[in-house]
Amino acid sequence: MKKIISVFILMSMLSCVDYIDKPKNLVDEDTMAEILADLAVNDQATYMFQGKNLESGTRFVLKTHNVKADDFVESYKYYVVKNKLKGIAEDAQKILLEKDPKAEKYVDEKMKKNQNIPSFVR
């Protein structure tokens, strides 16, 4: 009985431990949302210009926000582990819809056609 209780105490203590430390140069959530929105626009360029090297577009997006690639990757990992990325992605979607109001109509039409789309895809 003592072993079972000690196992439960040990498990409860380990569940409170953070799996990832906060990065030294953490990109704040608002900037992260803006970067994700700009990267989504950059990603659409790959469909228009297939076969071209568009890596410079990604570098340009990070440079305009004064964020190093390593800082972006570490912040992205941190937000994924902390379950904050969904909210950041929703903020990025709002930013995109503010930039192009016609996109909201397109998204709504696609949502009506496909009711089975998971919420993280929206």
Summary of the structure (lengths in Angstrom):
residues: 122
radius of gyration: 19.7
end to end distance: 48.9
largest distance: 66.0
contacts: 271
relative contact order: 0.12
helix: 70%
strand: 0%
